[in-house]
Every structure is written in structure tokens, then in C-alpha cells.
Amino acid sequence: MRALRLTRSYNATLLAMRWLLPALLFVTPARAQDAAPSWREIKIVVGAGAGGGYDIYARLVARHFGRFLPGSPRIIVVNMPGANGMTAAAYMTVNAKKDGSELMLSTQPLILAQLFSNAGVRFDLRQFRWIGNMSGSNTVTIVRTDSGITQFEDTRKREIAIGSASPGSLGGMYPLLMNNVLGTQFKVVNGYASGEAIDLALERGEVQGRSGVSWSTMKSLRMDWLNSRVMNLLVQVGLQKSPDLPDTPLLLDLAKNEEDRAIIRVFSSLNAFTRPILGPPGIPPAATEILRRGFDKMLHDAEFLQNANEMGLEIDPMIGEDVEAAASALLASPEAVVSRAKAAIEP
């Protein structure tokens, strides 16, 4: 009887293992892969052209990020300009690998395209994996000194031409925002291929100003303009003044009432997305965690910071979890505020 019971028990065990083993074979490799991702190469897709601020930051990351990731992968940069970053975001959603080996350095106005439900939006940034933000730099508006514009108040009295890449860029939106909300008289000239092209137009006198340019980019690439007083700083956009621009007016402070302030605050909140790195939807949680913590370590690394300082690049780290929360909060803005903000950047 005992032998019979043992046989039955043994047979039951075999039967259970027969059903359990395929499940174990299915689950175990997936868990192992999820727990310890490693990459030979990581591609950073930049939603802007070569030579500008976004590209410069991406190439700084490419020099250092691999040191802080398993296997020390090679980091390459691929420029994918178009539609103010929407082309790159659509690529990341549809075509990019979802294992953490393809990341994106997003353009700052990209989140506004989704917030305003612009045509051509084929992505949802709430589903992306935000790895971190390198800089929370304010943006500034500059004008040629010989334009006769010396302070913000002057822009309400006379028209001045502002160079812009497209209506959806910060350089195209901010002058219209100031026109519609604060009564300025900026004339936006769209169609320049890049920030570099706008700067050349400024030097030639084709336009008299440029708006929506990151202050960190100005400091790294065009500080000679300010030191030689070829250009004047008119206004800065952010939630608070940049510490090294105490005398430049903050756009938020120029609002005439609370309704205008709410509109301007939408655009001033974009600092959380000045130089962000993010991955497409579908990256496993373990890979996201490794990328985030490696990115955090890089942003505090002495060698990285020295290299950034040598290039004149501002580093003001923001962890991925905080950037993700900021994106969710902005995309959840009240419909009435969103509607007014969208109307404020229409011609």
C-alpha cells in the first residue's frame, strides 16, 4: 500500500512538472533578460539638425554615458529633424527598438504639440520613458543693438522682425505669445533651416532679433554677441529668473492679470523639457531603471561636468521620475487654460 501511495505521489509530481515546466521555460528567460539588460550600442535620435544646442548636448552625452551603463556600450548620435521634433517622436513610437538601445533627445516645444492636439501628432509622451533632463535653462529673446530696441517696453511701440525656423518652434511661438498677450509688435519671419541659420540672418541684418533660444546655448555659442554689445537681452522665459540674469525681465512677471499669467505659465513650464533624454513606450522597467540611474551618475560625474564646462554647457540635472511627473502635470492642464494658451500663439 505504501509503495502504491508513493507511486501515485510520484506520478502526480511528474504530471505537475509536465504542466509547470513549459511555463518555467517561458517565464525564466524573460525575467532574466528584464533584470539584466545590456547593450553593445545605444543610439540617441536628436529631433533637430546638426550644430545646434540640442545636437551639442547629445554629443556630450555620447562621450560619457556609456561609462555608466552595463557593458560600456558605444553611444552614437543620429539627427532626425522635422516638424519641431515630431518626426523623431513618431519614429521612436513606431520604429525604434523597445529594449533601451534607442533613445531620443527631445526638442523643448514637442510637448506643446501634444498639449495643443496639433495635426501630425502620432505619439503620446505620457507613454514614453523619461530618462532625465540635463538643463532647466530659461529661454531668452535677443535683438540687435542697432535696431533701436533697448528694453522690452520698446517692442510695444515699433515693429521688429524676429527670425524663426517654423511656427511650431519656440522662436515662432514666443513672439506671437507676447504680441497677443502683452501687446508687442514682433513680426515673425519663419522658414530658417536651423538656429545656426537664424544666427547668420541676424549677423547679416535680415532680421533684428531671435526668440526662444536657450540661455545655456547663448552662453556656450554666442556670448561674444552680448560681451561686445552687438545684441541686447530683452526678456527671459521660465518660472523664475536665471541667477545670472537678475536684471533681465521675466515674462511671467509682465502679465497684466491672472488669466494672462496662467497662459504664460504654460510656456514657462517648459524648462523641465529643455534638454531631456527619453525612450519609446515599451521599454522594460528594469532597463528604464538602469538607464535612469546611469544617466543620473553621469550628470554628477566630475569628468562629464568638466567637459560640459569646457564647452560652456549648463548642467542643471532633473531625474527622470521628476521629468515624467512634470510632463503628466502639463498634459493634464485645464482645458480652458490650454485653449487660451493655444489661441495666444496664433497669428
C-alpha positions, 0 to 999 in steps of 0.5 A, spaced: 500 500 500 505 504 501 509 503 495 502 504 491 501 511 495 508 513 493 507 511 486 501 515 485 505 521 489 510 520 484 506 520 478 502 526 480 509 530 481 511 528 474 504 530 471 505 537 475 512 538 472 509 536 465 504 542 466 509 547 470 515 546 466 513 549 459 511 555 463 518 555 467 521 555 460 517 561 458 517 565 464 525 564 466 528 567 460 524 573 460 525 575 467 532 574 466 533 578 460 528 584 464 533 584 470 539 584 466 539 588 460 545 590 456 547 593 450 553 593 445 550 600 442 545 605 444 543 610 439 540 617 441 535 620 435 536 628 436 529 631 433 533 637 430 539 638 425 546 638 426 550 644 430 545 646 434 544 646 442 540 640 442 545 636 437 551 639 442 548 636 448 547 629 445 554 629 443 556 630 450 552 625 452 555 620 447 562 621 450 560 619 457 554 615 458 556 609 456 561 609 462 555 608 466 551 603 463 552 595 463 557 593 458 560 600 456 556 600 450 558 605 444 553 611 444 552 614 437 548 620 435 543 620 429 539 627 427 532 626 425 529 633 424 522 635 422 516 638 424 519 641 431 521 634 433 515 630 431 518 626 426 523 623 431 517 622 436 513 618 431 519 614 429 521 612 436 513 610 437 513 606 431 520 604 429 525 604 434 527 598 438 523 597 445 529 594 449 533 601 451 538 601 445 534 607 442 533 613 445 531 620 443 533 627 445 527 631 445 526 638 442 523 643 448 516 645 444 514 637 442 510 637 448 506 643 446 504 639 440 501 634 444 498 639 449 495 643 443 492 636 439 496 639 433 495 635 426 501 630 425 501 628 432 502 620 432 505 619 439 503 620 446 509 622 451 505 620 457 507 613 454 514 614 453 520 613 458 523 619 461 530 618 462 532 625 465 533 632 463 540 635 463 538 643 463 532 647 466 535 653 462 530 659 461 529 661 454 531 668 452 529 673 446 535 677 443 535 683 438 540 687 435 543 693 438 542 697 432 535 696 431 533 701 436 530 696 441 533 697 448 528 694 453 522 690 452 517 696 453 520 698 446 517 692 442 510 695 444 511 701 440 515 699 433 515 693 429 521 688 429 522 682 425 524 676 429 527 670 425 524 663 426 525 656 423 517 654 423 511 656 427 511 650 431 518 652 434 519 656 440 522 662 436 515 662 432 511 661 438 514 666 443 513 672 439 506 671 437 505 669 445 507 676 447 504 680 441 497 677 443 498 677 450 502 683 452 501 687 446 508 687 442 509 688 435 514 682 433 513 680 426 515 673 425 519 671 419 519 663 419 522 658 414 530 658 417 533 651 416 536 651 423 538 656 429 545 656 426 541 659 420 537 664 424 544 666 427 547 668 420 540 672 418 541 676 424 549 677 423 547 679 416 541 684 418 535 680 415 532 680 421 533 684 428 532 679 433 531 671 435 526 668 440 526 662 444 533 660 444 536 657 450 540 661 455 545 655 456 546 655 448 547 663 448 552 662 453 556 656 450 555 659 442 554 666 442 556 670 448 561 674 444 554 677 441 552 680 448 560 681 451 561 686 445 554 689 445 552 687 438 545 684 441 541 686 447 537 681 452 530 683 452 526 678 456 527 671 459 522 665 459 521 660 465 518 660 472 523 664 475 529 668 473 536 665 471 541 667 477 545 670 472 540 674 469 537 678 475 536 684 471 533 681 465 525 681 465 521 675 466 515 674 462 511 671 467 512 677 471 509 682 465 502 679 465 497 684 466 492 679 470 491 672 472 488 669 466 494 672 462 499 669 467 496 662 467 497 662 459 504 664 460 505 659 465 504 654 460 510 656 456 514 657 462 513 650 464 517 648 459 524 648 462 523 641 465 523 639 457 529 643 455 534 638 454 531 631 456 533 624 454 527 619 453 525 612 450 519 609 446 513 606 450 515 599 451 521 599 454 522 594 460 522 597 467 528 594 469 532 597 463 528 604 464 531 603 471 538 602 469 538 607 464 535 612 469 540 611 474 546 611 469 544 617 466 543 620 473 551 618 475 553 621 469 550 628 470 554 628 477 560 625 474 566 630 475 569 628 468 562 629 464 561 636 468 568 638 466 567 637 459 560 640 459 564 646 462 569 646 457 564 647 452 560 652 456 554 647 457 549 648 463 548 642 467 542 643 471 540 635 472 532 633 473 531 625 474 527 622 470 521 620 475 521 628 476 521 629 468 515 624 467 511 627 473 512 634 470 510 632 463 503 628 466 502 635 470 502 639 463 498 634 459 493 634 464 492 642 464 485 645 464 482 645 458 480 652 458 487 654 460 490 650 454 485 653 449 487 660 451 494 658 451 493 655 444 489 661 441 495 666 444 500 663 439 496 664 433 497 669 428 
